[in-house]
Amino acid sequence: MKSLAKLKKIKGDASFRKFFRHKENNSILVISKKEKLKNLLIYDAINKIFIKNKILAPILLSENYLNNYIEIQDFGDQTLFEILKNKKKKKLNTFKEILKILNEIQLIKTKKIKNFKNKFYKVQEYKKKILFDEAKLFCDWYVPKILPKAKSIKFNKKFKSEVKNLLSKLNYKNDTFVHRDFHVSNLMYYNKKIAVIDSQDALIGNRAYDLASLIDDVRLKTSNELKEKVFKLYIKKNKNIELKKFKKDFEILSILRNLKIIGIFMRLAFRDNKKKYLKLIPYAWEMINYRIKRQNEFKNLMLLLKNNFPKFIR
C-alpha cells in the first residue's frame, strides 16, 4: 500500500469501493475487498476498451490485486453533475457534448480485451434475465418496507409477471456497447474533454438503455421539456433508428431502471446504512409516473402501482 501520509480519502459512491487521492502521483487508489473482480479487474478491462476506442477513461498506473487495490489516473473533481446542477442556462449544449460521447461508446465493436492478469475478458450480454433480476430489486427491498406481508406477496407475483411481459416487447437486439450507468455523475471534465468513469458494469445490450440512464437520471432534476429535447437530439444524430420501436424500448427501460434504482436505494439505506439515497426516491417515482402515462403498453403496470403506491402514481 502507498504511504498513507500521501493519501487523502475522497467521496465514495454506492459500491463497496473506497477511493484515495495520491497527492504527488496525480492518481487515485481504488480499494475493493468485496466484489474485487468486478471493481478492480473488470473495471480496468472496460477502461482499456474505452481507451482503445479513443474514449477518455482512467489509465491503469499500477495494480496490487493481491492486496485489493489498483492505482488509476486522477481526473480531478469536476463531474458534469457538479457543472449542470449549478447551470441555469445552456444545459442543452452540455448534453450535446455528452451525446457525442454516447454515440462513440455505442460504436464500440471491441468485446474482448486482455486484463492486467494477462487473461482475456469478454464483455457479457445484457440478457433479459439480468434486466428482470434488476427490476426484482424493487420487490426485494422497497415493497417489504411499504406494504404488509400478505399484500406484498400478491403484488410481487403480479409485478414480476408484468415485468416479463414488458421485457418480451423490447424491439432492439443486444448488439450495442452499454455503459449501464451512463449519467452525469459518471462523466468528468478533464483537460476540456469529457472522461468516462465507473464503467465496471458494462454489457452488450439494447441501444436505448444508456440514453434512458442519461435523460431520466435520478440524481439530476431536469425539466420534461429538456428531456424531450435531448431525446430528439439523439434521434436526429441516429437516422437509422425506427422511432416508434426505439421510443417504446426507451420508455420500458427507463421505467424498469428507475424501479430497480428505488430497490437499490432502499438496499443502500437499510443494508449498508447509506441513508442519503432515500431522498432521491421521490424523483425516481416522478420519472416513472411521467413515462408510464406515455404508452398503452404500461396500462397494467400503472394500475398495479397506482393501487399499491397511490402517493406516487397519479
HELIX and SHEET records of a PDB file:
HELIX    1   1 LEU A    4  LYS A    6  5                                   3    
HELIX    2   2 LYS A   36  LYS A   36  1                                   1    
HELIX    3   3 LEU A   37  ILE A   42  3                                   6    
HELIX    4   4 TYR A   43  LYS A   52  1                                  10    
HELIX    5   5 TYR A   65  ASN A   67  5                                   3    
HELIX    6   6 LEU A   80  LYS A   85  1                                   6    
HELIX    7   7 LYS A   91  GLN A  106  1                                  16    
HELIX    8   8 LYS A  128  ALA A  135  1                                   8    
HELIX    9   9 LEU A  137  LEU A  137  1                                   1    
HELIX   10  10 PHE A  138  TYR A  142  3                                   5    
HELIX   11  11 VAL A  143  ILE A  146  1                                   4    
HELIX   12  12 LYS A  149  LEU A  167  1                                  19    
HELIX   13  13 VAL A  184  ASN A  186  5                                   3    
HELIX   14  14 TYR A  209  ILE A  215  1                                   7    
HELIX   15  15 ASN A  224  LYS A  237  1                                  14    
HELIX   16  16 LEU A  243  PHE A  270  1                                  28    
HELIX   17  17 LYS A  275  LEU A  280  5                                   6    
HELIX   18  18 ILE A  281  ILE A  292  1                                  12    
HELIX   19  19 ASN A  296  PHE A  298  5                                   3    
HELIX   20  20 LYS A  299  ASN A  308  1                                  10    
SHEET    1   A 5 LEU A   7  ILE A  10  0                                        
SHEET    2   A 5 LYS A  18  HIS A  22 -1                                        
SHEET    3   A 5 SER A  27  ILE A  31 -1                                        
SHEET    4   A 5 TYR A  69  GLN A  73 -1                                        
SHEET    5   A 5 LEU A  60  ASN A  64 -1                                        
SHEET    1   B 2 LYS A 112  LYS A 114  0                                        
SHEET    2   B 2 PHE A 120  LYS A 122 -1                                        
SHEET    1   C 2 THR A 176  VAL A 178  0                                        
SHEET    2   C 2 LEU A 203  GLY A 205 -1                                        
SHEET    1   D 2 LEU A 187  TYR A 190  0                                        
SHEET    2   D 2 LYS A 193  VAL A 196 -1                                        
END                                                                             
